[in-house]
């Protein structure tokens, strides 16, 4: 008798969980409109004219090569001991 009761309880629990997961209507989320949300909404509706950007004089001035060469950083060779600055005590 006890295994039958345990089986029915498990069956009811599984049926309840399956109903909650697949068939119940989820509660609606409430959207709180903050200042960031409003600006993101406005920004998401904006359109970008790529041709106007690429053909603008500002873009041309940014895309020119700089007269200053890029900084070169020293690259350690793979055979160099990177732990040589730590002295054994």
Helices and strands as residue ranges (DSSP letters): H 2-22, H 35-44, H 50-54, H 57-63
